[in-house]
């Protein structure tokens, strides 16, 4: 009887070990699939088609059809930056004209306990920067690393009036309280690393 119990225990242990190995194998497959999908959507080819003032942008599951406004060069104070839930580089910014006005009026408006903190918060906008090419995309990643240092950036490109924005074939809607402004940019640079 004892030998029979030992045999059953050994069989149970082998089954348990095989089951654990199977779970690990399934977990590894899931991780590989998830990493592959993330890489596909993050690094998928970017296709930008421009016809007069009409633009169509396809990348990472996004399809954006828009009308480009006139080319412009704008400066912003970056308060924070992140990749939104669909991997678009998004920035909380204050236009420099407004930032300079707040600085003259309040002195400090960037720290939470400063006299101009509320006015600074109310001046924040969300902008999404869509790079025209990989070189600009690298510059955006560099700015993302400096986002907590309050850098001043200058962008060259055009604001987009979005006609249609789909993500994975579904209509995309912004989570930003006041919406998002989109810019198709051909260049971006940090003009001041730490706003004073």
Number of C-alpha atoms within 10 A of each C-alpha: 6 7 8 9 10 11 12 12 12 12 12 12 12 12 12 12 12 12 12 12 12 12 12 12 11 12 12 12 12 12 11 11 12 12 11 12 14 13 12 14 15 16 11 14 12 17 13 15 12 13 9 8 12 15 18 17 18 18 20 20 16 21 20 18 19 20 18 21 14 10 13 12 12 15 19 24 28 29 21 18 22 16 13 14 10 14 15 17 19 22 26 21 25 23 17 17 12 15 21 14 11 19 15 11 12 15 14 17 20 21 12 12 10 13 15 19 17 14 14 23 17 10 15 19 20 20 21 21 23 22 23 18 15 11 12 18 19 13 15 21 15 13 23 19 11 16 21 13 15 19 24 23 20 17 19 17 22 20 21 21 16 15 10 12 19 15 16 11 10 11 11 15 11 11 10 12 8 10 12 17 16 19 22 22 22 18 18 23 17 20 14 14 16 15 14 10
